[in-house]
Amino acid sequence: IMTTAYTLESRIIHWHHDRNLIHGSTDHQQFEKLLEEVEELRLNIMKSQPIIDDIGDIIVVLCNLAHRNNLSLHDCMAHAYEDIRHRKGKMVDGLFVKERVDESATA
């Protein structure tokens, strides 16, 4: 049976509460944990190792950070999508570089 992203996020938040990782931690401590997980991802990419666990661990920490700030991953992704959906740019050395917008023209 397929579990929805919402159900998984709820289970992850419950897991954090059960281990006192919401009230017993801070944004800063969770950010440090996020950096640890991102470094593990970097190392496994460099070694051409599987990265599924690393990405999952990063998402688990992001669930914690979102929840402690009264957000959900869906809220954050929806916000990011609204920011990027009309974004234009070009690929430079394998990275997308967004087109610079003259903010003074809209002021």
Beta strands, then each sheet from edge to edge (+ up, - down):
strand 1: 89-92
strand 2: 95-98
sheet 1: 1+ 2-
end
